[in-house]
């Protein structure tokens, strides 16, 4: 019988075939070729025996060929157009003839370098003549007999035969040049030998060569300049979570990519893997250097396109950062982790282009990043049949996520900031509180520092609570694992004893800190100041994106934007919200750079805030932290008091209504260390409801540091609406707080009651602030806050009837009534505000 694959090629044909010179018992079909020549061949048992050949009818009895043998189809499928990247190129080859052995030569454009070759690692599909997908069989190549040159590959294909009209697939691994300045066409040729019909009625052995040019229509690709230092930083690595992904990239040096083409505006296109979906184009946020007026759209769920304003040009060597909200994938019903991992490919990509003249989401590409890693890393060594991939892939996905609040990083002894730059190897204390019930012995804990930091002397890692301190409640028994040279900012330890959720663990290790920003972003690679902690099963690979062994993760950013010298840990906490009354306002901030003589911290207040002897008794009003915080098992940040040589001064706005500035100037000869500080100043809130409303519209506090020359020393942090300015205002008639449980002094149950002087219409917000240094146990407000206490105070009514649980937010409701500020997953309160909690009382629950 004929092979099934031949059926679509057969046509109606009625012939009489005289068979001569072959035994009937040894006859067999060797093939039916529909093109480029049509003949029927019957072969005897011996290889040298051939049967008669069907001649084509026609005027010329010697016209054996309908056309010369040729390649029916040859095309390429490239993995990337990114300059300098190693990627896989699939060669699809379809012969118009049969060959019992062949040599396939592939010639790439000048500058492309062949690295490796092999059968495709997964199935490659093509479309057959009837429009149906069909799997292309791999081209069977004799690897030892094949060879690679810089821009040429010679592939030896041994028998059995390659059949005509069958598309074969083969993978070539190549490294793109930085740019492809010449022709983009590839050249593919096939040398083969065989027996072919000749005019005298027989067959004769012959050597033949057919070749084809592969142009852009057949998959030849232009190589585009690569953006430098592309990286992405997720806000969440939990399955199904809303996730703000921050993407960073830098322009190459020179000015080749900074001039608009025919005055067309630039387009920035962000491509997510198939498993992810962008939330809304309105949730795109500019973090650094891009213009704020972005016109974004979603042509498809995984493709975000933002048009930049006309006239904007990219600056050579500059770093740009934007943030977009996506929904992390979930494992569907009946779906395996492997199936979800397949939807994670291809990886994240960023493309820069010019808008087409017709407008829309299409663009003329001019630079790009492919397979954007979570943190750029060195290229790994090649292995047979695999491409080189930078950075170890994007972020993994985990079953659960620890709250970022409970993940601490502290550099010791003099450098207590996770973004300090010293150029020295310093001890770093990592503390965390897992939420999983328990993580068994053998679990691998992976800690990733920002780019530019390098873990060193890993054998000295110590998890003893007496060494780590900082609120740790249990020893962490661990075995350090060797650091991967390709990712020096990532360290792994294996747990040698089960750890429990709710307990606080930690370890101390040594990190080689970068000395300058250039070391923090080598080769122009931008990276956010993000630290990541991951718990994986002992069998899970560290580069696994999706796995049943990915237990828990936590992501925390210690400053906005890419990692640069900036004031961090900023928070503002007023001890009174009474209109027009002087109030002590506590401010926390952490300097990234030491403050030299004549340099100062600048604190800019919103309009209509008036200093009332703000610097009087400046040091005496610093609020101490409770000494028994260690009982709670929580590592509270260390704040210091500014040295006495730092002088306080208040500078009113020019017109009395504009923003005033508080300056803290170092008048001493010694530098003020780069660490976290806590200060208190006396400021009066706006004196009328009209002024309160104006202040609320521009409620921004900015804290930065300034050099003696007037240049920026540490970039300012901006605290937006750190507390509400309530209007209208009326005093509470009374308020009471009692301790309702005494068996757990570290975590007492507090019952709070209050009495209103007049009815408060709904919806309303109730804000509770505990003494400084204390925090609420359920900081995420996930339905565990008791609003109907078991024992009410006499004369008080329960806030909730037990069915309607008011929504709450840690850190205080800064932006008013329901909205983004009440989304628990979005809350990461500053340490200063951990003891502040707000409840939203919905409509229909008026407070009398």
Secondary structure in CASP SS format (residue, H / E / C, confidence):
PFRMAT SS
TARGET T0000
AUTHOR 0000-0000-0000
METHOD secondary structure of the structure
MODEL  1
X C 1.00
X C 1.00
X C 1.00
X H 1.00
X H 1.00
X H 1.00
X H 1.00
X H 1.00
X H 1.00
X C 1.00
X C 1.00
X C 1.00
X C 1.00
X C 1.00
X C 1.00
X C 1.00
X C 1.00
X C 1.00
X C 1.00
X C 1.00
X C 1.00
X C 1.00
X C 1.00
X H 1.00
X H 1.00
X H 1.00
X C 1.00
X E 1.00
X E 1.00
X E 1.00
X E 1.00
X E 1.00
X E 1.00
X C 1.00
X C 1.00
X C 1.00
X C 1.00
X C 1.00
X E 1.00
X E 1.00
X E 1.00
X E 1.00
X E 1.00
X C 1.00
X C 1.00
X C 1.00
X C 1.00
X C 1.00
X C 1.00
X E 1.00
X E 1.00
X E 1.00
X E 1.00
X C 1.00
X C 1.00
X C 1.00
X C 1.00
X C 1.00
X C 1.00
X C 1.00
X C 1.00
X C 1.00
X C 1.00
X C 1.00
X C 1.00
X C 1.00
X C 1.00
X C 1.00
X C 1.00
X C 1.00
X E 1.00
X E 1.00
X E 1.00
X E 1.00
X E 1.00
X E 1.00
X E 1.00
X E 1.00
X C 1.00
X C 1.00
X C 1.00
X E 1.00
X C 1.00
X C 1.00
X C 1.00
X E 1.00
X E 1.00
X E 1.00
X E 1.00
X E 1.00
X E 1.00
X E 1.00
X E 1.00
X E 1.00
X E 1.00
X C 1.00
X C 1.00
X C 1.00
X E 1.00
X C 1.00
X C 1.00
X E 1.00
X E 1.00
X E 1.00
X E 1.00
X E 1.00
X E 1.00
X C 1.00
X C 1.00
X C 1.00
X C 1.00
X C 1.00
X E 1.00
X E 1.00
X E 1.00
X E 1.00
X E 1.00
X E 1.00
X C 1.00
X C 1.00
X C 1.00
X C 1.00
X C 1.00
X C 1.00
X E 1.00
X E 1.00
X E 1.00
X C 1.00
X C 1.00
X C 1.00
X C 1.00
X C 1.00
X E 1.00
X E 1.00
X E 1.00
X C 1.00
X E 1.00
X E 1.00
X C 1.00
X C 1.00
X C 1.00
X C 1.00
X H 1.00
X H 1.00
X H 1.00
X C 1.00
X E 1.00
X E 1.00
X C 1.00
X C 1.00
X C 1.00
X E 1.00
X E 1.00
X E 1.00
X E 1.00
X E 1.00
X E 1.00
X C 1.00
X C 1.00
X C 1.00
X C 1.00
X E 1.00
X C 1.00
X C 1.00
X C 1.00
X C 1.00
X E 1.00
X E 1.00
X E 1.00
X E 1.00
X E 1.00
X E 1.00
X E 1.00
X E 1.00
X E 1.00
X C 1.00
X C 1.00
X C 1.00
X C 1.00
X C 1.00
X C 1.00
X C 1.00
X C 1.00
X C 1.00
X C 1.00
X E 1.00
X E 1.00
X E 1.00
X E 1.00
X E 1.00
X E 1.00
X E 1.00
X E 1.00
X E 1.00
X E 1.00
X E 1.00
X E 1.00
X C 1.00
X C 1.00
X C 1.00
X C 1.00
X C 1.00
X E 1.00
X E 1.00
X E 1.00
X E 1.00
X E 1.00
X E 1.00
X E 1.00
X E 1.00
X E 1.00
X E 1.00
X E 1.00
X E 1.00
X C 1.00
X H 1.00
X H 1.00
X H 1.00
X C 1.00
X C 1.00
X C 1.00
X C 1.00
X C 1.00
X E 1.00
X E 1.00
X E 1.00
X C 1.00
X E 1.00
X E 1.00
X E 1.00
X E 1.00
X E 1.00
X E 1.00
X C 1.00
X C 1.00
X C 1.00
X C 1.00
X E 1.00
X C 1.00
X C 1.00
X C 1.00
X E 1.00
X E 1.00
X E 1.00
X E 1.00
X E 1.00
X E 1.00
X E 1.00
X E 1.00
X E 1.00
X C 1.00
X C 1.00
X C 1.00
X C 1.00
X C 1.00
X C 1.00
X C 1.00
X C 1.00
X C 1.00
X C 1.00
X C 1.00
X C 1.00
X C 1.00
X C 1.00
X C 1.00
X E 1.00
X E 1.00
X E 1.00
X E 1.00
X E 1.00
X E 1.00
X C 1.00
X C 1.00
X C 1.00
X C 1.00
X C 1.00
X E 1.00
X E 1.00
X C 1.00
X C 1.00
X H 1.00
X H 1.00
X H 1.00
X C 1.00
X E 1.00
X E 1.00
X E 1.00
X E 1.00
X C 1.00
X C 1.00
X C 1.00
X C 1.00
X C 1.00
X C 1.00
X E 1.00
X E 1.00
X E 1.00
X E 1.00
X E 1.00
X E 1.00
X C 1.00
X C 1.00
X E 1.00
X E 1.00
X E 1.00
X E 1.00
X E 1.00
X C 1.00
X C 1.00
X C 1.00
X C 1.00
X C 1.00
X C 1.00
X C 1.00
X C 1.00
X C 1.00
X C 1.00
X C 1.00
X E 1.00
X E 1.00
X E 1.00
X E 1.00
X E 1.00
X E 1.00
X E 1.00
X E 1.00
X E 1.00
X C 1.00
X C 1.00
X C 1.00
X C 1.00
X C 1.00
X C 1.00
X C 1.00
X C 1.00
X C 1.00
X H 1.00
X H 1.00
X H 1.00
X H 1.00
X H 1.00
X H 1.00
X C 1.00
X C 1.00
X C 1.00
X C 1.00
X C 1.00
X C 1.00
X E 1.00
X E 1.00
X E 1.00
X E 1.00
X E 1.00
X E 1.00
X E 1.00
X C 1.00
X C 1.00
X C 1.00
X C 1.00
X C 1.00
X C 1.00
X C 1.00
X E 1.00
X E 1.00
X E 1.00
X E 1.00
X E 1.00
X E 1.00
X E 1.00
X C 1.00
X C 1.00
X C 1.00
X C 1.00
X C 1.00
X C 1.00
X C 1.00
X C 1.00
X C 1.00
X E 1.00
X C 1.00
X C 1.00
X C 1.00
X C 1.00
X C 1.00
X C 1.00
X C 1.00
X C 1.00
X C 1.00
X C 1.00
X E 1.00
X C 1.00
X C 1.00
X C 1.00
X C 1.00
X C 1.00
X C 1.00
X E 1.00
X E 1.00
X C 1.00
X E 1.00
X E 1.00
X C 1.00
X C 1.00
X H 1.00
X H 1.00
X H 1.00
X E 1.00
X E 1.00
X E 1.00
X E 1.00
X E 1.00
X C 1.00
X C 1.00
X C 1.00
X C 1.00
X C 1.00
X C 1.00
X C 1.00
X C 1.00
X C 1.00
X C 1.00
X C 1.00
X C 1.00
X C 1.00
X E 1.00
X E 1.00
X E 1.00
X E 1.00
X E 1.00
X E 1.00
X E 1.00
X E 1.00
X C 1.00
X C 1.00
X C 1.00
X C 1.00
X C 1.00
X E 1.00
X E 1.00
X C 1.00
X C 1.00
X C 1.00
X C 1.00
X E 1.00
X E 1.00
X E 1.00
X E 1.00
X E 1.00
X C 1.00
X C 1.00
X C 1.00
X C 1.00
X C 1.00
X E 1.00
X E 1.00
X E 1.00
X C 1.00
X H 1.00
X H 1.00
X H 1.00
X C 1.00
X E 1.00
X C 1.00
X C 1.00
X H 1.00
X H 1.00
X H 1.00
X H 1.00
X C 1.00
X C 1.00
X C 1.00
X C 1.00
X C 1.00
X C 1.00
X C 1.00
X C 1.00
X C 1.00
X E 1.00
X E 1.00
X E 1.00
X C 1.00
X C 1.00
X C 1.00
X C 1.00
X C 1.00
X C 1.00
X C 1.00
X C 1.00
X C 1.00
X E 1.00
X E 1.00
X E 1.00
X E 1.00
X E 1.00
X E 1.00
X C 1.00
X C 1.00
X C 1.00
X E 1.00
X E 1.00
X C 1.00
X C 1.00
X C 1.00
X C 1.00
X E 1.00
X E 1.00
X E 1.00
X E 1.00
X E 1.00
X E 1.00
X E 1.00
X E 1.00
X C 1.00
X C 1.00
X C 1.00
X C 1.00
X H 1.00
X H 1.00
X H 1.00
X H 1.00
X C 1.00
X H 1.00
X H 1.00
X H 1.00
X C 1.00
X C 1.00
X C 1.00
X E 1.00
X E 1.00
X E 1.00
X E 1.00
X E 1.00
X E 1.00
X E 1.00
X E 1.00
X E 1.00
X C 1.00
X C 1.00
X C 1.00
X C 1.00
X C 1.00
X C 1.00
X C 1.00
X C 1.00
X C 1.00
X E 1.00
X C 1.00
X C 1.00
X C 1.00
X E 1.00
X E 1.00
X E 1.00
X E 1.00
X E 1.00
X E 1.00
X E 1.00
X E 1.00
X E 1.00
X E 1.00
X E 1.00
X E 1.00
X E 1.00
X C 1.00
X C 1.00
X C 1.00
X E 1.00
X C 1.00
X E 1.00
X E 1.00
X E 1.00
X E 1.00
X E 1.00
X E 1.00
X E 1.00
X C 1.00
X C 1.00
X C 1.00
X C 1.00
X C 1.00
X C 1.00
X C 1.00
X E 1.00
X E 1.00
X E 1.00
X E 1.00
X E 1.00
X E 1.00
X E 1.00
X E 1.00
X E 1.00
X C 1.00
X C 1.00
X C 1.00
X C 1.00
X E 1.00
X C 1.00
X C 1.00
X C 1.00
X C 1.00
X E 1.00
X E 1.00
X E 1.00
X E 1.00
X E 1.00
X C 1.00
X C 1.00
X C 1.00
X C 1.00
X C 1.00
X E 1.00
X E 1.00
X C 1.00
X C 1.00
X C 1.00
X C 1.00
X C 1.00
X C 1.00
X C 1.00
X C 1.00
X C 1.00
X C 1.00
X C 1.00
X C 1.00
X C 1.00
X C 1.00
X C 1.00
X C 1.00
X C 1.00
X H 1.00
X H 1.00
X H 1.00
X H 1.00
X C 1.00
X C 1.00
X C 1.00
X C 1.00
X C 1.00
X C 1.00
X C 1.00
X E 1.00
X C 1.00
X C 1.00
X C 1.00
X C 1.00
X C 1.00
X E 1.00
X E 1.00
X E 1.00
X E 1.00
X E 1.00
X E 1.00
X C 1.00
X C 1.00
X C 1.00
X C 1.00
X C 1.00
X C 1.00
X C 1.00
X C 1.00
X C 1.00
X E 1.00
X E 1.00
X E 1.00
X E 1.00
X E 1.00
X E 1.00
X C 1.00
X C 1.00
X C 1.00
X C 1.00
X C 1.00
X E 1.00
X C 1.00
X C 1.00
X C 1.00
X E 1.00
X E 1.00
X E 1.00
X E 1.00
X E 1.00
X E 1.00
X E 1.00
X E 1.00
X E 1.00
X C 1.00
X C 1.00
X C 1.00
X C 1.00
X H 1.00
X H 1.00
X H 1.00
X H 1.00
X H 1.00
X H 1.00
X H 1.00
X H 1.00
X H 1.00
X C 1.00
X C 1.00
X E 1.00
X E 1.00
X E 1.00
X E 1.00
X E 1.00
X E 1.00
X E 1.00
X C 1.00
X C 1.00
X C 1.00
X C 1.00
X C 1.00
X E 1.00
X E 1.00
X E 1.00
X E 1.00
X E 1.00
X E 1.00
X E 1.00
X E 1.00
X E 1.00
X C 1.00
X C 1.00
X C 1.00
X C 1.00
X C 1.00
X C 1.00
X C 1.00
X C 1.00
X C 1.00
X C 1.00
X C 1.00
X E 1.00
X E 1.00
X E 1.00
X E 1.00
X E 1.00
X E 1.00
X E 1.00
X E 1.00
X C 1.00
X C 1.00
X C 1.00
X C 1.00
X C 1.00
X H 1.00
X H 1.00
X H 1.00
X C 1.00
X C 1.00
X E 1.00
X E 1.00
X E 1.00
X E 1.00
X E 1.00
X E 1.00
X E 1.00
X C 1.00
X C 1.00
X C 1.00
X E 1.00
X C 1.00
X C 1.00
X C 1.00
X E 1.00
X E 1.00
X E 1.00
X E 1.00
X E 1.00
X E 1.00
X C 1.00
X C 1.00
X C 1.00
X C 1.00
X C 1.00
X C 1.00
X C 1.00
X C 1.00
X C 1.00
X C 1.00
X C 1.00
X C 1.00
X C 1.00
X C 1.00
X C 1.00
X C 1.00
X C 1.00
X C 1.00
X C 1.00
X C 1.00
X C 1.00
X C 1.00
X C 1.00
X C 1.00
X C 1.00
X C 1.00
X C 1.00
X C 1.00
X C 1.00
X C 1.00
X C 1.00
X C 1.00
X C 1.00
X C 1.00
X C 1.00
X C 1.00
X C 1.00
X E 1.00
X E 1.00
X E 1.00
X E 1.00
X C 1.00
X C 1.00
X C 1.00
X C 1.00
X C 1.00
X C 1.00
X C 1.00
X C 1.00
X C 1.00
X H 1.00
X H 1.00
X H 1.00
X C 1.00
X H 1.00
X H 1.00
X H 1.00
X C 1.00
X C 1.00
X C 1.00
X C 1.00
X H 1.00
X H 1.00
X H 1.00
X C 1.00
X C 1.00
X E 1.00
X E 1.00
X E 1.00
X E 1.00
X E 1.00
X E 1.00
X C 1.00
X C 1.00
X C 1.00
X C 1.00
X C 1.00
X E 1.00
X C 1.00
END
